[in-house]
Amino acid sequence: MKRLLSFLLCFGILLFWSSCRNDFEFTPSKGQLEFAKDTIYLDTVFTNIGSSTYNLKVYNRSDDDIVIPTIQFENGVNSRYRMNIDGTTGLEGTQEGKFFEDVELLAKDSLFIFIETTIDISTLGGLENQFLYTDKILFDSGNNQQDVDVVTLVKDAVFIYPSKDDITGIVETLSFDVDGDGTPDETTLEGRFLADEELTFTNEKPYVIYGYAGVGAGKTLTMEAGARVHFHADSGIIVTDNGSLNINGALSTDQETLENEVILEGDRLEPLYEDIPGQWGTIWLYNGSENNTINYATIKNATIGVLSEGNQDATNDKLTITNSQIYNVSSFGILGRATSIRAENLVINNAGQSSFAGTYGGKYNFTHCTIANYWNSSFRQFPALLLNDFIVDENNTVFTNDLVEANFNNCIIYGNDNPEFLLENEGEVFNYKFTNCLLRFDNNNLDGQGNYDFENLTFYENNLFNQDPDFEDPFSNKMRIGADSAADGIGLSIFASQVPNDILNVSRTVAPDAGAYQSVVFDED
């Protein structure tokens, strides 16, 4: 009986409450909506490439449940934007994502609008390489109409991509001499070789590469000062037998925009992706390519910045890299395999493994370089600098190759781990020397042992250990050194005369500092 009385009492209260409330009675909006922002800025996009999704929050601060009669773009069905309101795409057909009717919004509640765009710049008129495209989201009409601006910058670009079979969906792959027997081999590497008319990248438009852009036998890919090269995921450049890559950047007057440098990065332009490692593959200097040069380039957000293989005995170094920066790579900044590299005024930082790895022997000469690693995104297995003379195959068989020379002169080799260089040899020829460098190595178990006999002048001469390089902000890749740097004034003049100006064209001949930068007095915030 008590249970029955309790049920009847609760039912009566519920019935009374529901009879007093006019549920689902919505009144038309009166133009009193509030918005989280008055303008939605969609970040820069390339023509015909979809943007990220951006959102707008709309509030009903009133005590009434309201209905918004219409939500639409000012440009109507011709708008290059599309939207989704709380999971719905509005009317079907040409107005889908463009026009919504009778959108209900409860009292003291809010809704989300999600906005995207894909724009073909050629349909916008004019001959500009970039176009500011705008529209408005209109809420209601007449005297109750409210609006929010939508803005995005669209850039034209040169797109390089492999062909795709319309029937099978198979994407074109590269075929070249992989095993060195003189005949092309099929590979699974998606991409195509550049045509002759594509072998010069200018600064007129950005370049967007899908798959690997190949440089064929006897061909040279030239990138002129100010060129901008963007890579889609798992894409890159591969230079094959007798091919060459020449990146010819120049000193920039504005160190923020780097207007004259050649910049190679991913194809996502949103600020969220500005410093995300591993967005694209690598610049692959395949065994047999020759006379590759990189000057005034910024290479960032790759998996491996530069992969250089073979040709350690070439008359000219396989790769000469000068006045350049490589950072935010998920694996190696530069990975050399039995190759030859000369580097001057090179800065490498923030690598998921090593900033520079010279593996399976080779020949390396680095002068006034900053090889640092302040990676903090995950655990890294290797130090900033790794040198070895061997590889191990799947059967655990060890193969060795001579490390003919590895000279580091007036360099900084440092990072947020310890030690920051590792020297491993299995063969008999393992030649290296560090001269007038600032090094991080503080390990009592290794100090003085094997390759770490720091008193042996054959391998180590006039170096400083474990003293603060005073980098400006290494976690943000600002690698200038301050006036309090231990690297200040420790460089040897004979090496400074070989590279008389630092990476910013500041003279270093009078009092050379170690590393790629001469020291400065940092501005106080």
N, C-alpha and C positions, 0 to 999 in steps of 0.2 A: 504493500500500500504506500509506504514512504517513497519507494522508487517511482511509483506512478504519479504521486503528487509532485515530486521533484521534476519529473519529465514535463508534466503539464505546466508547471510554473516557468521552466526554461523556455518552453515552446511559446507561452504567452508573451514573455519578454521579447523573444525574437520577433514574433509577429508584430508586436507594438513598435519595435525599433524600425522594422522594415516598412511599416505603414507610414512612419514619419519621414523617411528618407526617400527622395526622388532619385533613385539610382538610374544611371545611364541617361540622364537628361542633360544633354550638352547644349550650351549656348554658343552662338557664333563668336569667334575671336573679335576683339574690338581694337586690335592694333597695339596691344600691351604685352606682346612677347618680349622676352629678354634673351640675349645671345652671349655666349661665352667670348665671342670675338666679333668685331665688325667687318673684318676682312680675313679671308682664308687664303693664305699664300701656299700654293703648291710649288714645291721646289723645282728648279730647272730640270727640264726633260729634253731628251733628244727627240727629233721628229719621228713619229710612228712607233715610239717605244712607250709603253704604258707607265704611268706614274705610280707612286705609292698611294695608299689610301689615306686621306685626311678626314678629320671629323669636326663637326660643329655641334655643340650642345645648345638646345633650345629650351628655355624655361617658361613655365606658366606659374607666375608667383601669386596669382589670384586665388580666391576661395572658390571659384567656379570651375566646373568641368567644361572645357571649351572644345570647339571643333574649328579647325583652320580650313576654310573652304577650299583653298588651293595653295599648293607649293610648287613652283615651277622656275625654270631658268628664264631670264629675260629674253635670251636668244631663242627660246622655244625649242622645237625639234632640231634646229640647226646648231644648237649648242654643242661644242666639243667636250663639254663636261657631262658626266653622268652621276647620279646620286642614288643612294639607298637610304630609306628612312626606317630605322628600327627593324631591318631585315626584309623590308618589302621594296620592290622596284617600281611600284606605281602601275600606270596603265600599260597594257600590252601594245605591241606594234612599235611604230616609230616614236611614240611618246614614252616608251619604257625607259625608266631612269631619268626622265625629263619632266614629267607632269604627275602630280598627285592631287587627289580630291578628298575632301572631308577627312582630314587627318585629326584624330581625336587625341586630346591631351588632358589628363586629369588635373584637378586642382593640386597646387603645390608639387607638381611633378615636372618631368623633363623628358625630352627625347633626343636621340642621336641621329644626325644626318652624316652619311659617309660619302665623300666626294673623290672621284678619280677622273683622269683624262688620258686620252691618246690623241695626239694632234699631228696631222700631216701639214708641215709648214708650207708646202707648195700650194695648199688650198687657201692660204691666208692672204695671198696677194703680195705684190712687192717682190724685191730681189734681195731683201736683207737675209743675212746668215742667222739672225736671231730675231724673234718677234715676241712682244709682250702681249699675251692673249688674256682678255678679261671677259667676265660675265657677271651677272648678279643672280642670287637666289631670291625670288619674290615670294613673300608670304601674304596671301589674300590679295585684294585689289581695291581700287577706289581710295576712299579716305582712310581705310584701315590697313592699307598696304605698308609693309615693312620690307627691308631688303638687307642682304649681306653680300659684299663684293667677293668675287673669286678671281684670283690672279695667278698666272704661271708664265715663266719664261721658256720659250721653245727655241731650241738650237738646231740648226741644220747641221748635217754631218756627212762624211763620206763613210759608207758602210761597206765592209769587206767581209764576205761570208762564203762558205762552201755551198755548192748546189745541193738540191734535195730532190730525189725522185718523187714525182707527184703520186705515183701509183704505189710504190713499195714503201715510201717514206725513208728510204736509205739515204744517209747524208754522205757526201763526197769525203773521201779520206786521202791523205797524202801518200804518195809512192815515191821513194827515193832510195839511194844506195845505202842501206843500213849496215850491211856486213862488210863493206869495202871490197866486194868482188867485181865492181864495175858495172853491175846491172841493177836496175831499180827493184826494190822490194815493196810488197804491199804492207801497209801498216794500218793500225786501227785508229790513228790519230786524225780526228776530224779536222778538215781544213783544205786549203788549196794554195798553189803557188801564185805569187803575185805576177800579173802581166807587166810587160815592160813599162807601160804608161802609168802603172801604179807604184813604181819603185822610188818615187820622190814624195815624201810627206811634207807638205807646206804648212804654214800657219794660217791659211785662209779659212779652213774649216777643221773642226775636230774629226778624228778618225775613230770609228767604232768597229772593233774586230770580233767576229764570232768564229770559234775554232782557231786553228793555228794558221797564220799567214806565213807562207813559206818563201824563202829566198833561194832560188834555184842555182844550179852550177854556173859559175862565171858571172853571176848577177850581184849587184850591190844595191841594198836598200839604204837610202839617204833620208835622214830626218832633219829638216832645216830648223834654225833657231825659232823658238816660239811655238813649235808644233805641239799639239795635244793628242795623245793616243789613249783610247779607252778600250778596255778588254772586257768581254762578257765572261761569265764564269767558265772555268776550264779552258780558257783561250790564251793565246800568246803569239810569239814570233819564233820561228825556227829557221836558222841559217844553215844550209846544207853544204855539201862538198864544193869547195872553191867559191862559195858565196861569201859575201861580206855585209856587215852592218856598220854604217857610219852615222852616229848621232852627233850632229853638229850644233849643239846649243851654244849660247853665249851668256856672258855676265849680265845679270839683271840689275837695274837701278832700284827697283822696288822688290825688297826681299819678302814681301807678303804675296804679291801676285806672280813673281818670278816670270815676268813677261817674255824674257828671252830664252829661258830654259826650255828644254824639251821635257814634258811631264808625261809619264806613263803610269796609268792607274786603272781602276775598275770603271765600269760604265754606269754605276749607280751614283747620281749626282746629289742625292739628298745628304744633308749634314750628318745624319745618323751613320752614314757609311764612310765618312771622311777618313776615319782612322781604323777601319776594320780590316785585319789581316786576312789573307787567303782568298781574296775576291776573284783572282784570276791566276793563270798558270805561271809562265816564266818567259824570259828571253833566253832561248836555247841556242847556244853556239855549238852546233853539232860537230862531231869529229870530222875534220876535213875542211871546215870553214876557216877563213884566214883574214888577217889584217882587219879585225874588228876594232872599232874605236868608239868610245863614248865620252863626250865632253859636255859639261854643264847639263846634266840630266838629273831629274828627280824620278826615282822608281819606287813606287810605294804600293802597299796593300796586296802584294803578290803572294804566291806560295813560295817560290824561289825567285829572288830578284833577277839574278843572272846565273845560268847553268852553262859552264864552259867545259867542254870535253876534248881531250886529246891534243895532239900537235905541240907537245912540250918542247920539241927540238926544232920548231919552225925558226927560220931565219929572223923573222919579225915576230914579236910576241903575238900570240893568238888574240889576246884582248889587251888593249890599252884603255884604261878608264881614268879620267881626270876631272877634277872640279865637280864632283857629282855626289848625290845623296841617295842612299837606299835605306828604307825603313818600313816598319810595320809589315814584316813578312812572316808568314806562319811557320816557315821551316828555316831556310838559309838565305842570308842576304846575297852572298855570292858562294856558289858551290863549284869548286874546281876539281876535275878528275884527270890526273895525268896531263895537265895542260900548262900553258904559260901565260902569266898575267903580270902586267906592270900597272901600278896604281899610284897616283899622286893627287893630293888634296881630295881624298875620298873619305866620305863619312858613311858609316853603316851603324845602324842602331835598331833595337827592338825586333829581335828575331826569335821565333819559337824554338829554334835549335841554336845554331851558331851564326854569328854575323858573317864571319868568313871561315870557310872550311876548304883547305887545300888537301885533297885526299888522293890516295893511290899515286903518291909522288908528284913530280912536276917541277915547275920553275916559277918562282914568285918573287917580285921585288916591289915593296911598298914603301913609299917615302912620304913623310908628312901626312899620314892618314890617321883618322880617328876610328878605331874599331871598338865599338862599345856595345853593350847589351844590357838594357834595363827593362827587359821583358817582364811584365807582371800579370799577364793574362792567364798563365797556367805554369805548371812545373816544366822546366826545360832540362834536357838531359846533358847538353853539351855547353862548354864555355863559349865566350865571345869568339875566340880564335881556336881552331882545331887544325892540326897538321898530322898526317900519317902517310905511310908509304905502302899500304896494302889494301886488298879487298878480300872478302871471304864469300865463297859461293854457297849455293844451297846445300852442298855436300860437306860444308865446313872446311873446304880446302882453301888455304891461304895463298894468295898470289901477291908478289911484291913488285914494286917499280921504284926506280931511283928518285929520291927527292934531290934533284940536282942542286937547287939552291932555294932558300926562303929567307930573304933579307927584309928586316923591318927597321927602317931608319927614321929617327925623329918622329916616332908614332906614339899614340896613346892606345893602350889595350886595357880596357877597364869595363866595369859593369856592377850589377847588384848581386852577383854571386861570387864565390871564391873557391878555387882559383879561376882566373878568366882566360887562361890558355892551357892547352893540352897538346903534348907532343908524344906521338906513339909510333914506334918503328919496329918492323920485323926484318927488314933487309939490311944491307951493309952500307949503302950510300944514303945518308940522311943529313944533309947539310943545311944548317940554319944559323942565323945570327940576329940578335936584337942589339941595336946600337942607339944610345941616347934616347931611350923610350921611357915612358911612364907606364908601369905594368902593375896589374893586380895579381899577386900570387903570395898567399900567406898560408902555407900548409906545411907544418913541421914534419909530416910523414914523408913528404916528397922533396922538400927543400934540401939541396945538396946531393940528391940522388939522381943517377942516370942522366937524363936530359935536362935536369934542373940544377946543375952545378953552376950557380950564378957567379962563382969566382973564376970560372974558366973563360979567359978572354977570347978564345976561339969562337965561343957561342954568345957571350954576353959582355957588353962593354958600355960603361958609363950610364947604366940604367937606374931609375928610381923605382922603388916598390911601395905599393900600398899607401900612397899619399893622395890626398884629395885633388882630383882634377878640376873641381869647382865648375862643373858644367852649369849652364844657365838653367835648363829644365830638361833633363834627359828623358823623363817619362813623356814629355810632349815633343821630343825630337829637336829640342833647341840645344845644340851641341857646342855653341861658343863657350870658351873658357873665360873665367873672370880673372881679375888682377891677383887674386889670392891662389890661383891654380899652382899646384906643384909642377905642372908642365911649363910654367913661365920661365923662359930663358934657358932651358936645358938642351935645346937643339944644337947639333953640331953644324958649324958654318958651311962645311964642305957639302953637306946634303941640302942645306938651305939655298946655296948658290945654284943647285940643280933645279930647285922649285922656288924661285925668288919671291913670288907673291902667294899669299894664302888664298883660300877658296873665295874670299870676298875681294880679292885683288889688293890686299894690304901688303906692303913690303915687309919681308921678314929677314932681310939680309943683315941687318944691324944686330938684332938680338932675337934670334929665332926661338920660337916656342915649339914644343912637341905638338903633334896633331895637325889637323887641317886648318885650324883657326889660330890667328894671333890673339892674345888675350885683350880683353876690353874691360872697362869699368861699367858694370851693369847699372842701368837706371834704377833708382829706388821707386817702388810703387807708392 
